[in-house]
Amino acid sequence: MSVEISVIIPNWNGRTYLEKCLSSLRNQEYLDFEVVVVDNGSTDGSVEFLHRYFPETRVIAFGENRGFAKAVNEGIRQAKGEYVLLLNNDVEADPRLFSQLHDAMAHLGEADFYACRMMDFYQRELIDGAGDGFPRKGKAFRIGHGVKFGPPFDQGRRVFGACAGAGFYKKELFGKVGLFDEDFFAYHEDADWNFRANLMGYRCFYIPGAVVYHIGSGTTGGLYNELTVLHNVRNMIHVIIKDLPAYLLLKYLPWIVWGQIESFLRFCVVQGYRGAYLKGLSSAIRGSGKMFKKRKKIQRKRRISLFELEQLLIVSEKERKGQIRPI
């Protein structure tokens, strides 16, 4: 039986969060959807919990942790819906989430994918992310993170991309842009996908009425640890290698170098993860050859002009500083 929306939730030892997340989906006003949880070899009883308390949920169970990207990709492959909503397991969906997204589908014909408004789960007046940006430093970020909700975040607009923790996509788009890069395993795979979609001329719009409340780092156990630092450092570099056109790569090289210096200071000096940082850097260097091969295919598909792409990056810079301008 076909449905309009397939909700894909990757899970790894997230039983603590699943009840709140899935209960919020049961309470939606709009009901033409299915829920697919892709379990990454959980050992906390997540799969048994789902079968017992949420039998309407379709479960795809891996025997081991294969990473966020692979889990999401498998969910997309098996999705029955015309649209795909990716959700983190540590979010609570507002009851009007699906109806707001349905309205966006009907009235935003120029959009190809959509960013939901992510709010802080505990301090609900604060924004967790109003879409994702990508400035000249080459460091993807969540727009409006930590800012109190209000103007200009109450207005929809084009943004660089969507956070895969609450991103909404036409399923057919994955056949054109490709799936998430499984070599990333976790972190920045959405930044890479956003960039590839923009290069091909596809547009993302931020929908302020489509609200979820995000705990944040629920699965990984905190914002910073050895795993998150290693993958953030490596994948941030891989996005730049794969996706930034040569002209802009050379033009922005001073900003990119400064961004890498900032990352070194942040992870090594401030956070004290020197070992994880160096492992991430080493892994990025070892994998650069593979990323350059992927780059050739990606850049051949570019349809957006360098001028329009540069404007997206410049607006991201303003969004980072709170000087938001519509695109």
C-alpha positions in Angstrom: 0.0 0.0 0.0 1.4 3.4 -1.0 1.6 6.4 1.3 2.5 10.0 0.8 5.3 10.3 3.4 7.8 7.8 4.6 9.4 8.7 8.0 12.9 7.2 8.3 14.4 7.1 11.8 17.9 5.7 12.3 18.4 4.2 15.7 21.4 2.9 17.7 20.8 2.1 21.4 18.1 4.8 21.5 15.3 3.0 23.3 15.2 5.9 25.9 14.2 8.3 23.2 12.0 6.2 20.9 8.8 6.2 23.0 8.6 10.0 23.0 9.5 10.3 19.3 7.1 7.6 18.0 4.3 8.7 20.3 4.5 12.2 18.8 4.1 10.7 15.4 1.0 8.9 16.5 -0.5 12.3 17.5 -0.1 13.9 14.0 -3.0 15.7 12.4 -2.1 14.4 9.0 -2.1 10.6 8.8 -1.0 9.5 5.3 2.5 8.3 6.4 4.5 5.2 7.4 7.3 5.0 10.0 10.4 3.0 9.3 13.0 2.6 12.0 16.4 1.3 10.8 18.2 -0.2 13.8 22.0 -0.2 13.8 22.6 -3.4 15.9 21.2 -2.0 19.1 22.0 -3.9 22.3 19.5 -2.0 24.6 16.4 -3.9 23.5 15.3 -1.2 21.0 14.0 -3.7 18.4 12.0 -5.8 21.0 10.6 -2.5 22.4 9.4 -1.4 18.9 7.7 -4.8 18.2 5.9 -4.7 21.5 4.8 -1.1 21.9 4.8 0.3 18.3 3.8 -2.7 16.1 2.7 -0.3 13.3 6.3 0.7 12.9 8.3 -1.1 10.2 11.7 -2.2 11.5 14.8 -2.8 9.5 17.4 -4.4 11.8 21.1 -4.5 11.1 23.3 -6.9 13.1 25.9 -4.3 13.7 26.4 -0.5 13.7 26.8 0.4 10.0 26.6 4.1 10.5 24.0 6.8 10.1 24.5 7.2 6.4 24.0 3.5 5.6 21.0 3.2 7.9 19.3 6.2 6.3 20.0 5.0 2.8 18.5 1.6 3.5 15.4 3.3 4.8 15.1 5.4 1.7 15.5 2.4 -0.6 12.6 0.6 1.2 10.4 3.7 1.6 7.0 3.5 0.0 6.2 7.2 0.2 6.5 9.9 -2.5 8.3 12.0 0.1 10.8 11.1 2.7 11.1 12.7 6.2 14.4 11.9 8.0 14.1 12.2 11.7 16.6 11.7 14.5 15.4 9.3 17.2 15.8 12.0 19.9 13.1 14.4 18.5 9.5 15.1 19.5 7.4 16.1 16.5 4.8 18.9 16.8 1.3 17.6 16.0 1.1 19.8 13.0 4.5 18.8 11.5 3.1 16.7 8.7 0.2 19.0 7.8 2.7 21.9 7.6 5.0 19.9 5.3 2.0 18.8 3.2 1.1 22.5 2.8 4.6 23.3 1.8 4.5 20.6 -0.9 1.4 22.2 -2.3 2.5 25.8 -2.3 6.3 25.8 -2.8 6.6 24.4 -6.3 10.1 25.8 -6.6 11.4 23.8 -3.7 12.9 20.3 -4.0 13.7 19.6 -0.3 12.8 21.3 2.9 14.3 22.2 6.3 12.1 21.8 9.4 12.4 24.2 12.3 14.3 22.3 15.0 13.8 23.7 18.6 15.7 22.9 21.7 13.9 20.1 23.6 14.5 21.5 27.0 14.5 25.3 26.3 11.7 25.4 23.9 12.0 29.1 23.0 15.5 28.5 21.7 16.2 27.4 18.1 18.3 24.3 17.6 18.4 24.8 13.8 16.5 26.7 11.1 18.1 24.9 8.2 21.8 24.4 7.5 24.3 26.9 6.2 27.7 26.5 4.5 30.0 29.5 4.7 33.3 30.2 2.9 35.3 28.6 5.7 33.8 25.2 4.7 32.3 24.4 8.1 28.6 23.5 7.9 26.4 24.9 10.7 22.8 25.0 12.0 21.3 28.4 11.3 20.0 30.2 14.3 21.4 27.7 16.8 20.8 28.9 20.4 18.9 32.0 19.3 15.4 32.8 20.7 12.7 32.1 18.2 11.2 35.2 16.5 11.9 37.4 13.5 13.5 36.6 11.0 13.2 32.9 11.8 9.4 33.0 11.7 9.6 33.6 7.9 10.2 30.9 5.3 13.0 31.3 2.8 15.6 29.5 0.7 18.5 28.1 2.7 21.6 26.1 1.7 20.2 22.8 3.0 18.4 20.7 5.6 19.8 19.0 8.7 19.2 15.2 8.2 17.9 15.2 11.8 14.6 16.7 10.4 14.9 17.0 6.6 12.1 16.5 4.1 12.8 15.4 0.5 11.1 14.3 -2.7 12.1 10.7 -2.8 12.8 10.9 -6.5 15.6 13.4 -5.7 17.8 10.7 -4.3 17.7 9.0 -7.6 19.1 12.2 -9.2 21.5 13.5 -6.5 22.4 10.1 -5.1 22.1 8.7 -1.6 24.1 9.8 1.4 27.8 9.0 1.2 28.4 5.9 3.3 32.1 6.5 3.5 31.2 9.3 5.9 29.7 6.8 8.4 28.2 9.7 10.5 28.4 13.5 10.7 28.5 16.0 7.8 26.9 13.4 5.4 23.9 15.8 5.2 26.3 18.8 4.4 27.8 16.8 1.6 24.3 15.8 0.2 23.1 19.4 0.5 26.1 20.6 -1.5 25.6 18.0 -4.2 21.9 18.9 -4.5 22.8 22.6 -4.8 25.4 21.9 -7.4 22.8 20.2 -9.5 20.4 23.2 -9.2 18.0 21.8 -6.6 16.6 24.2 -3.9 15.9 23.9 -0.2 13.4 25.9 1.7 13.1 26.4 5.4 9.5 25.8 6.7 9.1 27.7 10.1 5.7 26.0 10.8 7.2 22.5 10.6 8.5 22.1 14.1 10.3 19.4 16.0 12.0 19.5 19.4 15.5 18.1 19.5 17.4 16.8 22.5 20.7 16.6 20.5 23.5 14.1 20.6 21.1 11.6 22.2 22.7 8.6 20.4 26.3 9.5 20.7 26.1 10.5 24.4 27.2 14.1 24.1 28.3 16.9 21.7 32.0 16.0 21.9 33.7 12.6 22.3 36.4 10.7 20.5 34.0 9.4 17.9 32.2 12.7 17.1 35.5 14.7 16.9 37.2 12.1 14.6 34.3 12.0 12.2 33.6 15.7 12.2 37.2 16.6 11.4 37.5 14.0 8.7 34.2 14.5 7.0 34.4 18.3 7.1 37.6 18.1 4.9 36.0 15.5 2.7 33.0 17.8 1.9 35.4 20.5 0.8 37.4 18.1 -1.4 34.3 16.6 -3.0 32.0 19.5 -3.5 33.6 22.9 -3.7 34.3 23.9 -7.3 38.0 24.6 -8.1 37.5 28.3 -8.7 35.8 28.8 -5.3 38.2 26.4 -3.6 41.2 28.6 -4.7 39.3 31.8 -4.0 38.3 30.8 -0.5 41.5 29.0 0.4 42.5 31.6 3.1 39.1 31.3 4.8 39.3 27.5 4.6 42.7 27.4 6.1 41.5 29.7 8.9 38.5 27.4 9.5 40.8 24.5 9.9 43.0 26.4 12.4 39.8 27.2 14.3 38.9 23.5 14.4 42.4 22.6 15.7 42.1 25.2 18.5 38.5 24.1 19.3 39.1 20.4 19.4 42.7 20.2 20.6 43.2 23.2 22.8 39.7 24.0 24.2 38.1 20.5 24.2 41.3 18.4 24.8 40.7 15.9 22.0 44.1 16.1 20.4 44.3 12.3 19.7 40.9 12.2 18.0 41.6 15.3 16.0 44.9 13.9 14.7 43.2 10.6 13.9 40.5 12.4 12.0 43.0 14.5 10.1 45.0 11.4 9.2 41.9 9.6 8.1 41.0 12.6 5.9 44.4 12.5 4.2 44.2 8.7 3.6 40.8 9.0 2.1 41.5 12.1 0.0 42.3 10.0 -3.1 38.9 8.4 -3.0 37.2 11.7 -2.5 39.0 13.3 -5.5 37.6 10.5 -7.7 34.1 11.2 -6.4 34.7 14.9 -7.0 35.2 14.4 -10.7 31.7 12.9 -11.1 30.1 15.4 -8.8 31.6 18.5 -10.6 30.6 17.2 -14.0 26.9 17.3 -12.8 27.1 20.9 -11.8 24.2 23.0 -13.2 24.2 26.0 -10.8 26.3 29.0 -11.9 29.4 29.9 -9.8 27.8 33.2 -9.1 24.6 31.7 -7.7 26.5 29.2 -5.6 28.8 31.9 -4.3 25.7 33.9 -3.3 24.4 30.9 -1.3 27.8 30.7 0.6 27.8 34.5 1.2 24.3 34.4 2.6 25.4 31.5 4.8 28.1 33.7 6.1 25.5 36.4 7.0 23.3 33.8 8.6 26.2 32.7 10.8 26.6 36.3 12.0 22.8 36.8 12.4 22.6 39.2 9.4 20.1 37.1 7.6 19.1 38.1 4.0 16.7 36.2 1.8 18.1 34.4 -1.2 
